[in-house]
Amino acid sequence: MSSNNSISEEHRSLLLKLAKQSIQNGLQTGKPLPVNVEDYPHELQHKRAAFVTLEINGQLRGCIGTLEAQRPLILDVVKNAFSAAFNDPRFPPLKEFEFEKLHYHISVLHPAEPMHFHSESDLVGQMRPGIDGLILEDGYHRGTFLPSVWESLPDPHDFWIHLKHKAGLPPNYWSDTLQVLRYTTESFP
């Protein structure tokens, strides 16, 4: 793996193929694709966090991922693809007729780093549209937006308000215990 953690085109294709196979296996058996991590390239055996996003006709159909590296990337992608198709609480489980319509998008996360800010406007001013994914945490409230969400919410203030809503907080919420972490992703295709 290179110093910037870039994933080769060959490995990107493999991960996309395995995401599709995992969903296909889910339709047939009700379980994610079984994988033996050692059968895959060493670069894909490293612990990495990833999100798998599914779309049909440009509309979200499921998105599940992990925010912290807990298992080999190959396993994270296979399990998250299955979960995006069958366990995203926002959607009913994927049906057979939808399978061929799916478009797959994988985002591999680089480790999150805490942001330091003095106020809400300071925080919003530090956001990098199109680059940053954010994790908001305060007590039992937690939410994240991948960098790809900037495409639909390009204004940093709107991005922040919607992230608070996703975390179950009101739009005007602010607290001294609020924590925000920033991360970047490598997304494909």
C-alpha positions as CSV (number, residue, x, y, z in Angstrom):
1,M,0.0,0.0,0.0
2,S,1.4,3.4,-0.9
3,S,1.9,6.2,1.6
4,N,-1.4,7.9,0.7
5,N,-3.3,4.6,1.1
6,S,-4.5,4.7,-2.5
7,I,-6.2,1.7,-3.8
8,S,-5.2,0.5,-7.2
9,E,-7.8,0.3,-10.1
10,E,-7.4,-3.5,-10.0
11,H,-8.3,-3.6,-6.3
12,R,-11.1,-1.1,-6.7
13,S,-12.7,-3.4,-9.4
14,L,-12.3,-6.4,-7.1
15,L,-14.0,-4.7,-4.2
16,L,-16.9,-3.5,-6.4
17,K,-17.2,-7.1,-7.8
18,L,-17.2,-8.6,-4.3
19,A,-19.8,-6.0,-3.1
20,K,-22.1,-7.2,-5.9
21,Q,-21.4,-10.9,-5.2
22,S,-22.2,-10.3,-1.5
23,I,-25.6,-8.9,-2.3
24,Q,-26.3,-11.7,-4.8
25,N,-25.3,-14.2,-2.2
26,G,-27.7,-12.4,0.2
27,L,-30.6,-12.8,-2.2
28,Q,-29.8,-16.5,-2.5
29,T,-28.9,-17.4,1.1
30,G,-29.8,-14.5,3.3
31,K,-26.2,-14.1,4.3
32,P,-23.2,-12.0,3.1
33,L,-20.7,-13.6,0.8
34,P,-18.3,-15.8,2.8
35,V,-14.7,-14.8,2.2
36,N,-11.4,-16.1,3.4
37,V,-9.4,-12.9,3.8
38,E,-6.0,-14.7,3.1
39,D,-7.2,-15.5,-0.4
40,Y,-7.1,-11.8,-1.4
41,P,-4.3,-9.3,-2.0
42,H,-2.4,-8.2,1.0
43,E,-3.4,-4.6,0.6
44,L,-7.0,-5.5,1.0
45,Q,-6.3,-7.4,4.2
46,H,-5.4,-4.3,6.2
47,K,-7.9,-3.1,8.7
48,R,-9.8,-0.2,7.1
49,A,-13.2,1.4,7.5
50,A,-15.6,1.6,4.5
51,F,-19.1,2.6,3.5
52,V,-21.0,0.9,0.7
53,T,-23.7,3.1,-1.0
54,L,-26.3,1.6,-3.3
55,E,-28.4,3.6,-5.7
56,I,-31.1,2.9,-8.2
57,N,-31.7,5.5,-10.9
58,G,-29.7,8.0,-9.0
59,Q,-31.7,7.5,-5.8
60,L,-30.3,6.2,-2.6
61,R,-31.3,2.6,-2.0
62,G,-29.0,1.8,1.0
63,C,-25.9,3.0,2.7
64,I,-24.1,1.2,5.5
65,G,-20.5,1.5,6.8
66,T,-18.1,1.6,9.6
67,L,-16.4,4.8,10.9
68,E,-13.4,3.0,12.5
69,A,-11.1,0.3,11.1
70,Q,-12.2,-2.9,12.9
71,R,-11.7,-5.6,10.3
72,P,-9.9,-6.3,7.0
73,L,-11.1,-4.0,4.2
74,I,-12.2,-6.9,2.1
75,L,-14.4,-8.1,4.9
76,D,-15.7,-4.6,5.7
77,V,-16.9,-4.1,2.1
78,V,-18.5,-7.5,1.8
79,K,-20.4,-7.2,5.0
80,N,-21.4,-3.5,4.5
81,A,-22.6,-4.2,1.0
82,F,-24.9,-7.0,2.3
83,S,-26.1,-4.7,5.1
84,A,-26.7,-1.8,2.8
85,A,-29.0,-4.0,0.7
86,F,-30.8,-5.8,3.4
87,N,-30.4,-4.0,6.8
88,D,-30.5,-0.3,6.1
89,P,-33.5,0.8,8.4
90,R,-34.5,3.5,5.9
91,F,-35.4,0.9,3.3
92,P,-37.1,-2.5,3.0
93,P,-34.8,-5.4,2.2
94,L,-33.6,-5.4,-1.4
95,K,-35.8,-7.5,-3.8
96,E,-34.5,-9.7,-6.6
97,F,-35.9,-7.5,-9.3
98,E,-33.9,-4.5,-8.0
99,F,-30.5,-6.3,-8.1
100,E,-29.6,-5.6,-11.8
101,K,-30.6,-1.9,-11.4
102,L,-28.1,-1.3,-8.5
103,H,-25.2,1.1,-8.8
104,Y,-22.4,0.6,-6.3
105,H,-20.2,3.2,-4.6
106,I,-17.5,2.4,-2.1
107,S,-15.9,5.0,0.2
108,V,-12.8,3.9,2.1
109,L,-12.2,6.2,5.0
110,H,-8.9,7.6,6.2
111,P,-8.7,7.8,10.0
112,A,-10.8,10.6,11.5
113,E,-9.2,13.5,13.4
114,P,-10.8,15.7,16.0
115,M,-11.6,19.3,15.0
116,H,-10.9,22.2,17.3
117,F,-13.2,25.1,17.3
118,H,-14.4,28.0,19.6
119,S,-17.9,28.4,18.2
120,E,-20.4,27.1,15.6
121,S,-19.3,29.7,13.1
122,D,-15.6,28.8,13.7
123,L,-16.5,25.1,13.1
124,V,-18.5,25.9,9.9
125,G,-15.7,28.1,8.7
126,Q,-13.2,25.2,9.0
127,M,-15.2,22.8,6.9
128,R,-13.8,21.9,3.5
129,P,-16.7,21.4,1.1
130,G,-16.3,18.3,-1.2
131,I,-13.3,17.1,0.9
132,D,-14.4,16.5,4.5
133,G,-16.7,13.9,5.9
134,L,-17.8,14.8,9.4
135,I,-18.7,12.8,12.5
136,L,-20.8,14.7,15.1
137,E,-21.0,13.3,18.6
138,D,-22.7,14.6,21.8
139,G,-23.8,12.2,24.5
140,Y,-26.0,9.5,22.9
141,H,-26.3,11.6,19.6
142,R,-24.1,10.6,16.7
143,G,-24.2,11.1,13.0
144,T,-21.9,11.2,10.0
145,F,-22.0,12.6,6.5
146,L,-19.6,11.2,3.9
147,P,-17.8,13.8,1.7
148,S,-20.1,12.8,-1.2
149,V,-23.0,14.5,0.7
150,W,-21.5,17.9,-0.3
151,E,-22.9,17.2,-3.8
152,S,-26.4,17.6,-2.5
153,L,-25.6,20.0,0.4
154,P,-22.8,22.3,-1.0
155,D,-23.3,25.1,1.6
156,P,-21.3,24.4,4.8
157,H,-24.0,25.8,7.1
158,D,-26.7,23.7,5.4
159,F,-24.4,20.6,5.6
160,W,-23.9,21.2,9.4
161,I,-27.7,21.8,10.1
162,H,-28.6,18.6,8.2
163,L,-25.9,16.6,10.1
164,K,-27.3,17.8,13.4
165,H,-30.7,16.7,12.2
166,K,-29.3,13.2,11.2
167,A,-27.8,12.9,14.7
168,G,-31.2,13.7,16.3
169,L,-30.4,17.2,17.3
170,P,-32.4,20.4,16.7
171,P,-31.0,22.9,14.1
172,N,-30.1,25.5,16.7
173,Y,-28.4,23.0,19.0
174,W,-25.0,23.9,20.4
175,S,-23.1,22.5,23.4
176,D,-19.7,22.7,25.0
177,T,-19.6,18.9,25.0
178,L,-20.2,18.7,21.2
179,Q,-17.4,16.8,19.4
180,V,-16.7,16.9,15.7
181,L,-14.2,14.7,13.8
182,R,-13.1,15.2,10.2
183,Y,-12.1,12.5,7.8
184,T,-11.5,12.1,4.1
185,T,-12.3,9.2,1.8
186,E,-11.1,7.4,-1.3
187,S,-14.3,6.8,-3.3
188,F,-15.0,4.8,-6.4
189,P,-16.1,4.1,-9.0
